[in-house]
Amino acid sequence: MRRSQLISLCLILAIAFGAFLGTAGRRKTPALGLDLKGGVLVVLKPTKPVSDAILNQSIEIIRSRVDALGVAEPDISRLGRNIVVQLPGVKNKERALEIVGQTAELRFRPVLSLLPPFDANPEPPKTTTTTSAAPTTTAPGPTTSTTTPAQIPTSTKDEDKPENPVVLPEIVKGRVVQRYALGPSELTGRVVRTASARAPQTGGGWTVEVEFTSDGGKKFDDLAKAYYQQSVAIVLDGVVKSAPKINEQEFHGKATISGGSSGFSEREAKDLSLVLRFGALPVQLERQTVQEVSATLGKDSLRAGLIAGAIGLGLVLLYMVLYYRALGIVVLFGLTVSAMLMYSIITWLSETSGLTLSLAGATGIIVSVGITVDSYIVYFERLKDEIRSGKTLRSSVDRGFQRAWRTILAADISSLIGAALLYWLTVGPVRGFAFFLGLSTVIDLVTAYFFKRPVVAFLGRSRFFTEARWFGVARGLASTPTGAS
């Protein structure tokens, strides 16, 4: 074995074992997809005909929202004119579905007067103040509007059009706690650049820090001047999220939204900042289908796949040992090295990029085992040709590998091209299959060059592995088919 070959062997073994032990030591595992872990599948349909550009924009916004929710590797794709959203392992189904399909049209409406929730007559709520720094609270009391009862609008949430006065509710924990008579919308969420949730500083609830665009900041300052010392409701999808009293006339591009009479909870603040940060959906979507995939069903599928893969792999290794003798052990260790690299890379991608292992992906890995074994067979058959021509195993290792490497490289590149085209042109499970097939093929090229060649060179220098009666490499490679001359 040459020094360069020894270095390459030590390098690949150190990387494979080091990555695997590090992954196992941290007790990290690959994230499983919807069909293996269970979760939610929802089909969304636009309420009116829209263009492809609008659908694609909606998909990108939904993907951004779901990523921010922490759902690992959501699968969001088009099916005709519908949008299919798969959320593997989602913990709070209802919250996720609300965020996914919420149009999040933010509007700023002046408050004309306060109304009771229904027929009740509760005490007036506390009004919070929007400021450019930290939120403050003013004394309880109604708004300063002098609107008479005859001026109170009669439009309800169902008729929430930006140009109309409306009556909209404030909802806390699913209960209407206040209704507001509101004037026409003065601004929309388009003036918002970004938003983030902020934990309570000195008591009170969570708040949402809003940063406006350069043009939006000017418009909001104009709104503040027009309604200085009056209340302006912040309305999100027909619900009043906050009705702060404007206590400043300039905000310099930043403001704080507090949660109405009771303040935002942590979840409410984070959800509001999330939909504001990623913008409004360009079209209203309605749920066509909501399907829950059982985690038990996913585990059964995974178990069946692992059993089938283990049986198939065992039969392949048995055949390789019987046919190629000691070289079959090379295949066993080579597949082990490939498996450790594969496991470590998938786990790392699950942590950093949200990659999930689906049933289609597992199928791609199993199929790739055949490609990996084929590369070993190509090399071993080249060694056979060299030995049959009268050369020794030691002198055949390098020459045989050079000839085999061109074939292995051509075959694996063909597989990579096919996997890349599948990944680019398809959606859903087929993309998962293509990705894992491509990843396995790349790992096969790495192990073929850095592991297979130096290990066979090492065996070629050992008389035990080359000359043993039943296990010898040379005897296995020198064997000829029955009937050959």
C-alpha positions in Angstrom: 0.0 0.0 0.0 1.4 3.4 -1.0 1.6 6.2 1.6 -1.0 8.3 -0.3 -3.4 5.3 -0.1 -2.8 4.8 3.6 -3.5 8.5 4.2 -6.7 8.4 2.2 -7.9 5.3 4.1 -7.1 6.8 7.5 -8.9 10.0 6.4 -12.1 8.4 5.3 -12.2 6.1 8.4 -11.6 9.0 10.7 -14.3 11.1 9.1 -16.9 8.3 9.0 -16.3 7.0 12.5 -15.8 10.5 14.0 -19.0 11.9 12.4 -21.0 8.8 13.4 -19.8 8.7 17.0 -20.4 12.5 17.3 -23.9 12.1 16.0 -24.7 9.1 18.2 -23.0 10.7 21.2 -25.4 13.7 20.9 -28.3 11.3 20.5 -29.3 12.9 17.3 -31.3 11.1 14.7 -32.6 12.0 11.2 -36.0 13.8 11.2 -38.7 11.6 9.7 -41.2 12.7 7.1 -45.0 12.7 7.2 -45.3 9.1 6.0 -42.9 7.8 8.6 -43.6 10.1 11.6 -47.2 11.1 11.1 -48.5 14.6 10.8 -51.0 16.7 8.9 -51.7 17.0 5.2 -53.9 19.9 4.0 -55.1 20.8 0.5 -55.8 24.5 0.0 -57.8 26.0 -2.9 -58.0 29.6 -4.0 -61.5 31.1 -3.6 -61.2 32.6 -7.0 -59.3 31.9 -10.2 -55.7 33.2 -10.0 -52.6 33.1 -12.1 -49.6 30.8 -11.8 -47.6 33.7 -10.4 -50.1 34.3 -7.6 -50.1 30.5 -6.7 -46.3 30.4 -6.6 -46.1 33.5 -4.5 -48.6 31.9 -2.0 -46.5 28.8 -1.8 -43.3 30.8 -1.0 -45.1 32.7 1.8 -46.6 29.5 3.2 -43.2 27.9 3.2 -41.7 30.8 5.0 -44.4 30.7 7.7 -44.1 27.0 8.2 -40.3 27.2 8.5 -40.7 29.8 11.1 -43.1 27.5 13.0 -40.3 25.0 13.3 -41.9 22.2 11.2 -39.1 20.0 9.9 -38.9 19.8 6.1 -42.5 20.7 5.2 -43.5 19.5 1.7 -45.4 22.4 0.0 -46.3 21.9 -3.6 -48.9 22.5 -6.3 -51.4 19.9 -7.5 -53.2 21.4 -10.4 -54.7 24.7 -9.1 -54.5 23.6 -5.5 -51.7 23.9 -2.9 -50.7 20.8 -1.0 -49.1 21.3 2.4 -47.6 18.3 4.3 -46.5 19.0 7.9 -44.6 16.1 9.4 -44.6 15.8 13.2 -46.5 19.0 13.8 -47.4 19.3 17.5 -50.2 21.8 17.3 -52.3 21.0 14.3 -54.9 23.8 14.6 -52.3 26.5 15.2 -50.3 25.4 12.2 -53.3 25.3 9.9 -54.4 28.8 11.0 -50.9 30.2 10.3 -50.6 28.4 6.9 -53.8 29.7 5.4 -54.2 33.0 7.1 -54.3 35.9 4.6 -53.0 38.3 7.4 -54.4 41.5 5.9 -53.3 44.1 8.4 -55.3 47.3 8.5 -55.1 50.5 10.6 -58.6 51.8 11.3 -59.6 54.8 13.5 -61.8 53.8 16.5 -65.2 55.6 16.4 -66.6 54.1 19.6 -66.6 51.1 21.9 -69.5 48.6 21.9 -70.3 45.8 24.3 -69.5 42.2 23.2 -73.2 41.5 22.5 -76.0 42.7 24.7 -73.9 42.9 27.8 -72.5 46.2 29.1 -69.0 45.4 30.4 -66.6 48.0 31.9 -64.6 49.9 29.2 -61.3 48.2 28.5 -57.9 49.6 29.2 -56.3 51.3 26.2 -52.6 50.8 25.4 -50.3 53.2 23.8 -48.2 52.7 20.7 -44.8 54.3 21.1 -41.5 54.2 19.3 -39.8 52.7 22.3 -41.4 50.6 25.0 -45.2 50.2 25.3 -47.0 52.2 28.0 -50.5 52.0 29.4 -53.0 54.9 29.8 -55.8 55.1 32.2 -59.0 53.1 31.6 -61.6 54.8 29.5 -63.3 55.0 26.1 -61.9 56.6 23.1 -62.1 60.3 22.6 -64.3 60.0 19.6 -67.4 62.2 19.7 -69.3 60.0 17.2 -73.1 59.8 17.9 -75.0 56.6 17.9 -76.5 57.5 14.5 -73.0 57.5 13.0 -72.0 54.0 14.3 -71.5 51.7 11.3 -73.6 48.6 11.0 -71.2 46.6 8.8 -70.0 43.4 10.4 -66.9 41.2 10.0 -68.3 39.5 7.0 -68.5 42.8 5.2 -65.0 43.9 6.2 -64.0 46.0 3.2 -61.2 48.5 3.6 -63.2 51.4 2.3 -66.2 50.8 4.6 -66.8 51.6 8.3 -67.2 48.3 10.2 -68.0 46.8 13.6 -65.3 44.3 14.5 -64.6 42.2 17.7 -61.6 41.8 19.9 -61.3 38.1 20.8 -59.4 36.8 23.8 -59.0 33.0 24.2 -61.9 32.3 21.8 -64.3 34.8 23.5 -65.4 38.2 22.2 -64.5 40.6 25.0 -65.1 43.9 23.1 -66.5 45.3 19.8 -65.3 48.4 18.1 -67.0 50.7 15.7 -64.3 51.5 13.2 -63.8 54.0 10.3 -62.4 53.1 6.9 -58.9 51.7 6.7 -56.2 54.3 6.6 -53.2 52.0 6.1 -52.5 48.3 5.3 -49.7 45.9 6.3 -47.8 46.9 3.2 -46.2 49.7 5.2 -44.6 47.0 7.5 -41.0 46.0 6.8 -40.6 43.4 9.6 -41.9 42.5 13.0 -40.7 40.5 16.0 -42.2 39.4 19.3 -40.8 41.0 22.5 -40.9 39.5 26.0 -42.4 41.6 28.8 -39.9 44.0 30.2 -41.5 45.4 33.3 -44.7 43.4 33.7 -47.7 43.3 31.3 -48.0 41.1 28.3 -45.8 40.4 25.3 -45.6 43.0 22.5 -44.8 43.1 18.8 -42.0 45.4 17.6 -42.8 46.7 14.1 -40.4 48.3 11.7 -41.9 50.2 8.8 -40.6 50.7 5.3 -39.2 54.1 4.5 -42.4 55.1 2.7 -44.5 53.3 5.3 -42.9 55.2 8.1 -43.9 58.5 6.6 -47.5 57.3 6.1 -47.7 56.0 9.6 -46.4 59.4 10.9 -49.2 61.1 8.9 -51.7 58.8 10.5 -50.3 59.5 13.9 -50.7 63.3 13.4 -54.2 62.9 12.0 -55.3 60.8 15.0 -53.1 62.2 17.8 -54.6 61.5 21.2 -57.2 59.2 19.6 -57.3 55.4 19.3 -56.4 53.5 16.1 -57.3 49.8 15.9 -54.9 47.4 14.4 -57.0 44.9 12.6 -55.8 41.5 11.3 -58.2 39.4 9.2 -61.3 41.1 10.6 -60.3 40.9 14.3 -59.1 43.8 16.4 -55.7 42.8 17.8 -55.0 46.0 19.6 -56.6 49.5 19.8 -53.8 51.7 21.1 -54.1 55.4 21.8 -51.7 57.5 19.7 -49.6 59.5 22.1 -46.9 60.6 19.7 -46.9 62.3 16.3 -43.7 60.9 15.0 -42.3 57.3 15.3 -39.2 57.4 13.1 -40.0 54.1 11.4 -40.6 52.0 14.5 -43.5 51.2 16.8 -44.8 48.7 19.3 -48.1 46.9 19.2 -49.5 45.7 22.5 -52.3 43.3 22.9 -55.5 45.2 23.5 -57.1 45.1 27.0 -55.3 42.1 28.3 -52.0 42.2 26.4 -50.6 39.6 24.1 -49.6 36.1 25.3 -46.3 34.8 24.0 -48.0 32.6 21.4 -50.2 35.5 20.2 -47.3 37.9 19.9 -45.1 35.3 18.0 -48.0 34.4 15.6 -48.8 38.0 14.9 -45.1 38.9 14.2 -44.8 35.8 12.0 -47.7 36.6 9.7 -46.6 40.3 9.6 -43.0 39.4 8.9 -43.8 37.2 5.9 -46.6 39.3 4.5 -50.2 38.6 3.4 -51.2 35.9 1.1 -52.1 37.4 -2.2 -55.3 35.3 -2.4 -57.8 33.9 0.0 -57.4 30.1 0.5 -60.0 27.6 1.7 -59.3 24.1 3.1 -60.4 21.4 0.7 -59.0 18.4 2.7 -57.3 18.0 6.0 -55.9 14.6 6.6 -54.1 13.4 9.7 -51.4 10.6 9.2 -51.1 8.3 12.2 -47.6 8.1 13.7 -48.3 4.4 14.3 -48.9 3.8 10.6 -45.6 5.6 9.8 -43.7 3.4 12.3 -45.1 0.3 10.8 -44.0 1.4 7.3 -40.6 2.2 8.6 -40.2 -1.1 10.4 -41.3 -3.0 7.3 -38.9 -1.1 5.1 -36.0 -1.7 7.5 -36.7 -5.4 7.7 -37.0 -5.7 3.9 -33.8 -3.7 3.5 -31.9 -5.8 6.0 -32.9 -9.1 4.4 -32.0 -7.8 1.0 -28.6 -6.5 2.2 -27.9 -9.7 4.0 -28.5 -11.8 0.9 -26.3 -9.5 -1.2 -23.4 -9.7 1.2 -23.7 -13.5 1.5 -23.5 -13.8 -2.3 -20.5 -11.5 -2.4 -18.6 -13.5 0.2 -19.4 -16.8 -1.5 -18.4 -15.5 -4.9 -15.5 -13.2 -4.1 -14.2 -14.8 -0.9 -12.3 -12.3 1.3 -13.2 -9.4 -1.0 -16.8 -9.9 0.1 -15.6 -8.6 3.5 -14.4 -5.5 1.8 -18.0 -4.9 0.5 -19.3 -5.4 4.0 -16.9 -2.8 5.6 -17.4 -0.5 2.6 -21.1 -0.5 3.0 -20.6 0.1 6.8 -18.5 3.2 6.1 -21.0 4.5 3.5 -23.9 3.9 6.0 -22.1 5.9 8.8 -21.4 8.8 6.4 -25.0 8.7 5.1 -26.5 8.6 8.7 -24.3 11.5 9.8 -25.0 13.7 6.8 -28.8 13.1 6.9 -28.9 13.9 10.6 -26.8 17.0 10.1 -29.0 18.2 7.3 -32.1 17.5 9.5 -30.6 19.8 12.1 -29.4 22.6 9.9 -31.8 22.6 6.9 -34.9 20.8 8.1 -34.3 17.7 5.9 -36.6 14.8 6.6 -36.3 11.1 5.7 -39.5 10.0 4.0 -40.5 6.5 2.8 -39.6 7.6 -0.7 -36.2 8.7 0.5 -35.6 5.4 2.3 -36.5 3.7 -1.0 -33.8 5.8 -2.7 -31.2 4.8 -0.2 -32.1 1.1 -0.6 -31.9 1.4 -4.4 -28.5 3.1 -4.0 -27.2 0.0 -2.3 -27.4 -1.8 -5.6 -25.4 1.0 -7.3 -22.7 0.8 -4.6 -22.4 -3.0 -4.9 -22.2 -2.7 -8.6 -19.1 -0.4 -8.3 -17.4 -3.1 -6.2 -18.3 -5.8 -8.8 -16.8 -3.7 -11.6 -13.5 -3.3 -9.7 -13.4 -7.0 -8.8 -14.0 -8.1 -12.3 -11.2 -5.9 -13.6 -8.9 -7.6 -11.0 -10.0 -10.9 -12.4 -9.1 -9.9 -15.9 -5.7 -8.8 -14.7 -5.0 -12.0 -12.8 -6.2 -14.2 -15.6 -3.7 -12.5 -17.9 -0.9 -13.8 -15.6 -0.3 -10.9 -13.3 -0.2 -11.1 -9.5 -2.9 -9.6 -7.3 -0.4 -7.0 -5.9 0.5 -5.8 -9.3 -3.1 -5.8 -10.5 -4.6 -3.6 -7.8 -3.6 -0.2 -9.2 -4.0 -1.0 -12.9 -7.4 -2.7 -12.3 -8.7 0.3 -10.3 -7.6 2.8 -12.9 -9.6 0.8 -15.5 -12.5 0.2 -13.2 -12.6 3.9 -12.0 -13.6 5.2 -15.4 -16.5 2.8 -15.6 -17.6 3.5 -12.0 -17.4 7.3 -12.6 -19.4 7.1 -15.8 -22.1 4.9 -14.2 -22.4 7.1 -11.1 -22.5 10.4 -13.1 -25.3 8.9 -15.1 -27.2 8.1 -11.9 -26.5 11.7 -10.6 -27.9 13.2 -13.8 -31.0 11.1 -13.5 -31.4 12.0 -9.8 -30.8 15.8 -10.6 -33.5 15.8 -13.3 -36.0 14.0 -11.1 -35.3 16.5 -8.3 -35.6 19.5 -10.6 -38.7 18.4 -12.6 -40.8 16.7 -9.9 -42.4 17.6 -6.5 -43.4 15.7 -3.4 -42.1 12.2 -2.6 -40.3 11.8 -5.9 -38.0 14.7 -5.0 -37.1 12.9 -1.8 -36.3 9.8 -3.7 -34.1 11.7 -6.1 -32.3 13.6 -3.4 -31.3 10.5 -1.3 -30.4 8.6 -4.5 -28.1 11.4 -5.5 -26.6 11.7 -2.0 -25.9 8.0 -1.9 -24.3 8.1 -5.3 -21.9 10.8 -4.3 -21.0 8.9 -1.1 -20.3 5.8 -3.3 -17.8 7.8 -5.4 -16.0 9.0 -2.2 -15.8 5.5 -0.6 -14.7 3.9 -3.9 -11.7 6.2 -4.2 -10.7 6.6 -0.6 -11.7 3.3 0.9 -12.1 0.5 -1.7 -8.7 1.0 -3.5 -6.4 1.1 -0.4 -8.2 -1.7 1.4 -7.8 -4.1 -1.6 -4.2 -3.0 -1.9 -3.7 -3.9 1.7 -5.3 -7.3 1.2 -3.1 -7.9 -1.8 0.0 -7.8 0.4 -1.3 -10.3 2.9 -0.7 -14.0 2.1 -3.5 -15.0 4.4 -6.1 -13.1 2.4 -4.6 -14.1 -1.0 -3.5 -17.7 -0.5 -6.0 -19.2 2.0 -7.6 -22.4 0.7 -11.2 -21.4 1.0 -11.0 -17.7 1.8 -8.1 -16.5 -0.5 -8.7 -13.5 -2.6 -6.4 -14.7 -5.4 -8.1 -18.0 -5.7 -11.5 -16.4 -5.9 -10.4 -14.0 -8.5 -8.6 -16.6 -10.5 -11.6 -18.9 -10.8 -13.1 -19.3 -14.3 -16.6 -20.1 -15.3 -17.5 -23.7 -15.9 -16.5 -24.9 -19.4 -13.9 -22.1 -20.0 -10.6 -23.2 -21.6 
